[in-house]
Amino acid sequence: MLQVLTAVKKEPEKRQTKGLFRTKEEVIAPPKSYTDEIVEIIRHTCRFDWMMIEHVQLGDDVLDYVLVGPKGVFLVRINRTTSAVHMTNRDCRLETSLGWKNIYPHPMEELERMTKHVRSVLKKQCGQAVPVTSFLIFPETSRLKVERIKANCADTFDVIDDVIAKTKLELLSEATIKHIAYYCSERQVHK
């Protein structure tokens, strides 16, 4: 059974702003949580010995979701941009009202750096090499165009289920899975 460790549910934030003649109170909604959507997609593939931890801070990076199971560790990073995105192996561009704007640093370079960091940390913790796969998901974008990118980048969470289903080897023992899940749960951010 897939076990899910969610972060504390975020409440709407109330902020007072000064208007022209009086102060007014604004209510800012928290960012949408995609936990239920991901669980619904992967629950048939990740049945036994799987854990999903939400908002894990490893080093300077906060990962939206970490999936730990017999097939390895799967990192999910969510980009919440709503405008159109065009991504190649060299450039990442975002559509604005003034045209296309380049994004620096490239999100895939950041994802690769983060994946290497997590691999090295888990190798130190477990004493063995741990397979780590990362995903960059754009669930709120109006249009995503991806060209010549080897990494897992998509606008839906179905890519996570596809990659897990295609992974044939089950390299991690139950003790290692629990060790990694405990390590990640200790670093879960509760804001």
Secondary structure in CASP SS format (residue, H / E / C, confidence):
PFRMAT SS
TARGET T0000
AUTHOR 0000-0000-0000
METHOD secondary structure of the structure
MODEL  1
M C 1.00
L C 1.00
Q E 1.00
V E 1.00
L E 1.00
T C 1.00
A C 1.00
V C 1.00
K C 1.00
K C 1.00
E C 1.00
P C 1.00
E E 1.00
K E 1.00
R E 1.00
Q E 1.00
T E 1.00
K E 1.00
G C 1.00
L C 1.00
F C 1.00
R C 1.00
T E 1.00
K E 1.00
E E 1.00
E E 1.00
V E 1.00
I E 1.00
A C 1.00
P C 1.00
P C 1.00
K C 1.00
S C 1.00
Y C 1.00
T H 1.00
D H 1.00
E H 1.00
I H 1.00
V H 1.00
E H 1.00
I H 1.00
I H 1.00
R C 1.00
H C 1.00
T C 1.00
C C 1.00
R C 1.00
F C 1.00
D C 1.00
W C 1.00
M E 1.00
M E 1.00
I E 1.00
E E 1.00
H E 1.00
V E 1.00
Q E 1.00
L E 1.00
G C 1.00
D C 1.00
D E 1.00
V E 1.00
L E 1.00
D E 1.00
Y E 1.00
V E 1.00
L E 1.00
V E 1.00
G E 1.00
P C 1.00
K C 1.00
G E 1.00
V E 1.00
F E 1.00
L E 1.00
V E 1.00
R E 1.00
I E 1.00
N C 1.00
R C 1.00
T C 1.00
T C 1.00
S C 1.00
A C 1.00
V E 1.00
H E 1.00
M E 1.00
T C 1.00
N C 1.00
R C 1.00
D C 1.00
C E 1.00
R E 1.00
L E 1.00
E E 1.00
T E 1.00
S C 1.00
L C 1.00
G E 1.00
W E 1.00
K E 1.00
N E 1.00
I C 1.00
Y C 1.00
P C 1.00
H C 1.00
P H 1.00
M H 1.00
E H 1.00
E H 1.00
L H 1.00
E H 1.00
R H 1.00
M H 1.00
T H 1.00
K H 1.00
H H 1.00
V H 1.00
R H 1.00
S H 1.00
V H 1.00
L H 1.00
K H 1.00
K H 1.00
Q H 1.00
C H 1.00
G C 1.00
Q C 1.00
A C 1.00
V C 1.00
P C 1.00
V E 1.00
T E 1.00
S E 1.00
F E 1.00
L E 1.00
I E 1.00
F C 1.00
P C 1.00
E C 1.00
T C 1.00
S C 1.00
R C 1.00
L E 1.00
K E 1.00
V E 1.00
E C 1.00
R C 1.00
I C 1.00
K C 1.00
A C 1.00
N E 1.00
C E 1.00
A E 1.00
D C 1.00
T C 1.00
F C 1.00
D H 1.00
V H 1.00
I H 1.00
D H 1.00
D H 1.00
V H 1.00
I H 1.00
A H 1.00
K H 1.00
T C 1.00
K C 1.00
L C 1.00
E C 1.00
L C 1.00
L C 1.00
S C 1.00
E H 1.00
A H 1.00
T H 1.00
I H 1.00
K H 1.00
H H 1.00
I H 1.00
A H 1.00
Y H 1.00
Y H 1.00
C H 1.00
S H 1.00
E H 1.00
R C 1.00
Q E 1.00
V C 1.00
H C 1.00
K C 1.00
END
